[in-house]
Structure formats: structure tokens, C-alpha cells
Amino acid sequence: MPSACCIPAPTALAAFWAEALGYAMAPPPDGFESRAAWFAEHAVPEGEWDDGAFLHDPSVRGPTIWFLRVPEAKTVKNRLHLDLQVGGGRQTPWEQRWPRVTGEVARLGRLGAQVVQEVPPGERPDHVIMVDPEGNEFCVV
């Protein structure tokens, strides 16, 4: 098992995805002033309080997303791959779509994501493969 220093805190990864998706950290469960109060009430050991982070869609339309710490390091390709469709789809002219894609790529880069590759490389790319701060791949389309 990797040392605890090398496993990012779920709250850090959740903060990236909250910004990327326009989500927010989820409020504590109903009837509790804080998530820590809920953990204490339910006898969750204090050492496990940062093992998860919870996001919600402030518009209450999208799903709640949980980020949970796991002991294993990433060794292969993601089991889940997200495409952030920001360009308007292939029905949108490339001249309109591509600046939207590159603008989002720049914004996500400022949040800590890194570009892996433009696909296809060359004159008229279609999308960009990126990795989040933990190395999970996703595409900006």
C-alpha cells in the first residue's frame, strides 16, 4: 500500500472537480451543523474523516458525486472516463467549437489539470485528452 503522503486527500480532488463541473461541496447531512458532527454522532473514527468528499449540483439537477480514498495506487487506465462536452458537439462549426474547447482546457489547466494530447494532432484537432490532479484521464470535447 502506498504511504499516506502519496494518496491525495479526496477533498483536494473534489475541489478540482467542483470547479470543473460548476458543483459545490455538499452541505452536511440534515440535522447536523457540520460533517464532522455527523461523523462523531455515528462513531466514525476521526482518522477516517478525510477519507471522502462530497459534491452536489447547486441547481439540484445533477447527481451528488462522492470521492472516496482507496488504498491502491492507479496502475492502469481509468475504469471511468468523463468527457466534458463544452464545444457544442460536432454539429457546431469547428471555428465556433474549437475556441470553446481550448478556453475550457486553459481554465482547467489553471485548476491543476494537464494536457496529454490533442486528438487528432495536427491542423484541426477534435478534442483534448487531459488528466486531473490525481492523473485520471478525461476529455474536453
C-alpha positions, 0 to 999 in steps of 0.5 A: 500500500502506498504511504499516506503522503502519496494518496491525495486527500479526496477533498483536494480532488473534489475541489478540482472537480467542483470547479470543473463541473460548476458543483459545490461541496455538499452541505452536511447531512440534515440535522447536523451543523457540520460533517464532522458532527455527523461523523462523531454522532455515528462513531466514525473514527476521526482518522477516517474523516478525510477519507471522502468528499462530497459534491452536489449540483447547486441547481439540484439537477445533477447527481451528488458525486462522492470521492472516496480514498482507496488504498491502491495506487492507479496502475492502469487506465481509468475504469471511468472516463468523463468527457466534458462536452463544452464545444457544442458537439460536432454539429457546431462549426469547428471555428465556433467549437474549437475556441470553446474547447481550448478556453475550457482546457486553459481554465482547467489547466489553471485548476491543476489539470494537464494536457496529454494530447490533442486528438487528432494532432495536427491542423484541426484537432477534435478534442483534448485528452487531459488528466486531473490532479490525481492523473485520471484521464478525461476529455474536453470535447 
